[in-house]
Amino acid sequence: MQKVFWVIIGFLLSAGQTYALHTGGGLPHLDNPLGPTTNTFEALAAKILVIVSDIGGVVAVFFIIYAGFLFVTAGGNEDKHKSAKKAILYAVIGTAILLGAQALAKILEATINSLK
């Protein structure tokens, strides 16, 4: 058992020396995590809009499915039926706001680019 322990310790200590030999000198270089084309505020805002739109689209689909589930399970209960209608209405309004924000951003981008 003691022999196995010392073999494991030997492997662990030799790995540290190997990594120590691999390190290079000089200043570290950090790449842009958003890609080489994201150098301006406009490009950053466009990337953020795409990410928010993608996430918002998925959330909107799930809310519409959930509202449909509420509508189906309402049965004959009038109160549940009204709340399901409200949920569907709010999900559709949220989706419209999301699409409107995308359209507004594209219009503003085109307007700003034409002024340059």
Secondary structure, 3 states (H helix, E strand, C coil): CHHHHHHHHHHHHHHHHHHHHHCCCCCCCCCCCCCCCCCCHHHHHHHHHHHHHHHHHHHHHHHHHHHHHHHHHCCCCHHHHHHHHHHHHHHHHHHHHHHHHHHHHHHHHHHHHHHC
